Amino acid sequence: MFGSQIPTVTVSEITDDTYLLDVREDDEWAAGHAPEAHHLPMMELPARIAEVPTDRDVAVICRSGGRSAQVVAYLMRNGWDQVRNVAGGMGDWASTGRPVVADNGQPGRVL
């Protein structure tokens, strides 16, 4: 869909130093997200772009990788060069055994 121009990272390649940016909608986030992720819904990105760090690796995640690929392309057009799309999104995150928590701190699920 986006071709090879969108850099990607697998779930297993994400380190503790990576800024994990979750661009899913509020209901998806509330149901389940990575504990250390930062929530910034895709449609709010233009107004809140300054919240995304430029001095460290940023991995962008959504449910399956489509929205996050669009966000990576947008960030790259706006000067980010350490940004990657998380291949497989939260589906792969959960299936590889990474933790998923709900807003209330209980185990979460991926919508």
Secondary structure, 3 states (H helix, E strand, C coil): CCHHHCCEECHHHCCCCCEEEECCCHHHHHHCECCCCEECCHHHHHHHHHHCCCCCCEEEECCCCHHHHHHHHHHHHCCCCCEEEECCHHHHHHHCCCCCECCCCCECCCC
